[in-house]
Amino acid sequence: MTFKRKILYFKAFLNMVFGCMLMLEIIESP
């Protein structure tokens, strides 16, 4: 696996985690 691809996957993973946290924040807010 190339270094550039590793960074790409890492960015996608961070985006997914950030999106999930954002959705949870919206759902839990009254």
N, C-alpha and C positions, 0 to 999 in steps of 0.2 A: 504493500500500500504506500502510495507516495505521500510526502509530507503535506502537499497542498490539499489532497483529498481528505487527509485526516483533519485538517483545519475546517474544511467544508462540513464534514460530518459533525464536528464539535459545535460549529455555529448553529447547525440545524437542530442539534440536541438542546442547546441553550435556548433557542427560540421556542422549542416545544415546551420546555420546562417553564419558561417565562409566560407563555400563553396559558398554560394550565393554572399557574398561580394567579394570573390576571382573572381568569374565568371564576376561580374559586372566590376571589375577593369580591367580584360582582355578585355572585350567587349568595354569599354570606352577608352582604350588606343589606340592611332593611329597606 
